[in-house]
Amino acid sequence: MILVKLGGSVITDKSKPFTERRDVIKRLAEEIHSSMKDSRYNLIVGNGGGSYPHIPANKYQVHKGLKDANNFKGVALVQDAAARLNRLIVSALIDTNENVVSIQPSASILAKSSKIIEWNLKIIQEMLNLNLIPVVYGDVIIDIKQGYSIVSTEEIFFYLANNLDVKRIIIGSDVDGVIDKRLASEKKVDVITPSDRKWITSSISGAETIDVTGGMKTKVELLLTLAEEKGIESEILNATKPGLLELALKGKKGAGTIIRPN
């Protein structure tokens, strides 16, 4: 089983509210379809929010939970924006003749203090048995401690990887991989292992645009934990470059930063 994320910075213009990149979405859907022609495998697709849900989430500070009655407006707007962008991904994949089904986190996941505590994955397992492709996404979810919270695609992947037989995770970003900020040239790091955790998490930054889920640093920390605890290998690559996602799904490694066990 492979989990693949289409990053919000790839499928939207994060500098312009509610601006999707339909040509990029179409290309990525075609790359996913092409990768599955010769070798069928279990796949779960996830998409980031980009300039859709992150805008109202930041405005209403939805990720901080319930503060006052005005915040409920933010919950409705975030859920709507996240769902609208997800439908664009689903539609593009259906257009390639893939049988995909949207999974709505806000209607199925329960959290406590921003951590997923309950999610019935039996439905997703049965979808995979039927050769359907589930498509998940970052969303606002009910939180029994703080009313509601935001769950990122990476956090969803983290939960899936801890409860399903996931072999590999591919994160499609708008950069070539993890960039080492300690170097003047800011070169890509080729491989990261749990033994690198201390220096790597202090040498990369969070999101440079509005991203209530923390950006690259949070991604790397979650993926390092999966490498250490579950032995799962991940790769963060530049999905704005045509063909890289398809090659990665076909088994080629090293275009981006590989995060693997020691």
C-alpha positions, -999 to +999 in steps of 0.1 A: +000+000+000+012+035-009+000+068+005+005+097-018-001+134-010-008+161-035+005+191-016-016+223-013+013+244-025+013+223-057-024+221-065-032+257-055-016+291-056-012+297-019-006+334-024-041+338-039-071+328-019-092+300-034-071+297-065-066+261-078-042+250-105-064+229-126-037+221-152-015+208-125-043+188-109-051+172-143-014+163-148-010+148-114-042+127-118-028+115-152+005+106-136-013+085-109-034+068-135-003+061-157+016+046-128-012+021-122-015+008-157+012-019-155+013-025-118-019-024-097-013-016-061-033-004-031-033+033-031-047+060-009-045+096-022-046+126+000-046+163-009-035+194+011-056+225+015-034+252+000-052+285-006-086+269+001-093+259+038-061+275+052-075+310+045-107+307+067-088+285+092-063+312+097-088+340+098-110+323+124-081+305+142-100+273+138-069+252+146-069+266+181-103+252+190-135+268+203-130+303+217-163+319+212-195+316+192-180+335+162-156+306+156-185+284+144-185+304+112-149+294+106-158+257+111-184+259+084-162+278+060-131+255+065-152+224+060-168+238+028-135+250+014-117+217+021-145+197+005-146+219-026-109+215-033-111+177-027-139+174-052-116+189-078-090+162-072-117+135-072-131+147-105-097+149-121-090+113-111-124+101-123-117+117-157-086+095-160-109+065-155-098+057-120-125+047-095-120+070-066-141+079-036-138+109-014-134+103+024-148+132+044-127+135+077-151+160+093-178+133+092-158+103+102-128+113+125-129+122+162-100+139+179-089+149+214-065+178+218-059+178+180-049+141+179-071+115+162-085+091+187-113+074+167-117+065+131-134+034+117-110+023+089-131-008+080-148+012+053-115+022+038-102-014+040-133-026+021-129+001-005-093-011-011-106-047-014-129-036-041-101-018-059-115+016-052-091+045-044-100+065-012-091+102-014-086+119+020-078+155+028-070+179+056-101+191+073-118+204+104-129+177+128-148+174+160-125+175+191-139+163+224-114+184+243-115+217+225-147+215+204-130+211+171-095+211+155-077+209+122-063+176+110-036+177+083-032+152+055+001+141+071-017+134+104-043+114+086-015+095+068+002+090+103-030+074+116-034+052+085+002+041+086-002+030+122-033+010+115-030-003+080-002-022+062+014+008+046+047+003+028+056+037+014+045+073+016+051+099-011+046+136-004+043+158-034+056+193-025+066+225-044+103+221-034+129+195-043+128+180-009+139+189+026+162+219+024+191+223+049+189+259+061+224+256+077+240+257+042+244+290+023+234+271-009+204+256+009+209+222-008+184+194-007+191+167+019+191+133+001+184+110+030+171+115+066+170+089+093+157+090+129+193+096+141+192+129+122+161+141+141+179+166+164+197+186+138+172+182+109+142+195+129+162+226+140+175+233+106+143+234+085+116+260+088+078+258+089+055+271+062+064+303+045+028+310+034-003+306+055-005+270+067-022+263+100-007+228+101+029+238+104+044+231+069+076+212+062+089+209+097+057+191+110+057+168+079+093+157+086+087+151+123+057+128+116+075+109+088+106+104+110+084+089+137+069+065+112+104+055+100+115+049+136+084+032+149+070+014+119+099+011+095+081+030+068+100+048+041+088+081+028+099+106+002+093+143-002+096+154-038+088+182-061+055+174-077+055+207-097+081+190-120+062+168-146+069+131-143+085+129-109+054+117-091+047+090-117+083+077-115+081+076-077+049+056-078+066+032-103+093+026-077+120+050-087+136+066-056+158+096-049+143+124-068+135+141-035+144+136+002+141+100+014+131+095+050+138+060+062+148+039+092+184+039+104 
